[in-house]
Each structure stands twice: as structure tokens, then as C-alpha cells.
């Protein structure tokens, strides 16, 4: 799916009206919502995931969630914030699924240091300490640290 560059601004008043209509089963209103927001969702996913294919897949999955949970939006004026939260949570879940111990170890290794037995042991100890500290963080903080780690990779 080819995504256009987002417009400068979404007309939130018109979007809110269409959210209400879509919640009442109006298919054209739902189409309007998707057409107005898809490029924003795509570029937000792309900025978080750093991969066009993953971003495209994420957009499709996110709109399935939107279709299934649109009725849970209590305030149509808050739809964009809700959509951003759905998008961020979906991307966060992708990060959580893709993180492995090997990837974390690779990210913590410094390739500029000559590997000597002493440096290797010290590097492994530092990696283990960091990994243990990160593992002990509350879920929200751990996810933030991992998202930061992968957004700067």
C-alpha cells in the first residue's frame, strides 16, 4: 500500500462527526476516517519501527483493531489521541516480541575496544549487570528503555 505524505492538519471537527457516524454503522464515514488518518498512522509506525514493510503490516493490523474497538471510543473528539495510543501500543508489542537476549548483548558491545580476556570479562559483567537492572524495572519503564535502545540503533 502506497501512503501519501500526511496533510498539514486533520479537520478534527469533521473527523469527530465521522467517528460518531462510523460508530453507528456508516461505512462511508469509516472510509473517511481511514483515508484521513492512514498516512499519519503509517508515518508514525515508520518512525517507531524503522522498517517500511513492518510499518505497512502494522497499519493494516491497527485498522483491524480500530474496526473492532471503535465503539469503545467514548469521546469522538479524542479519537486521534486514541488512535495514536493504539498505534504506539501495537508498535511497542512488536518491539517486545522482537527483543532477544542476543540482540541486547550485541547492542551493549563496544566494537572500538580491543578484545582482550580482561576486557571481555568486564564487558560481559557490565552487560549482565545492565540486563539484570533492566529486567527488574517495572514493565512500563523496561519497555521505554527497550524502545529507546532500538530507536537509537
Protein Blocks (a to p, Z undefined) as FASTA:
>chain_A
ZZddddfbdcfklmmmmmmmmmnopaklmmmmmmmmmmmmmmmmmmmnopaklmmmmmmm
mmmmmmmmmmmpmblmlmmmmmmmmmmmmmmmmmmmmpcfklmmmmmpcfkbccdfklmm
mmmmmmmmmmmmmmmpcfklmmmmmmmmmmmZZ
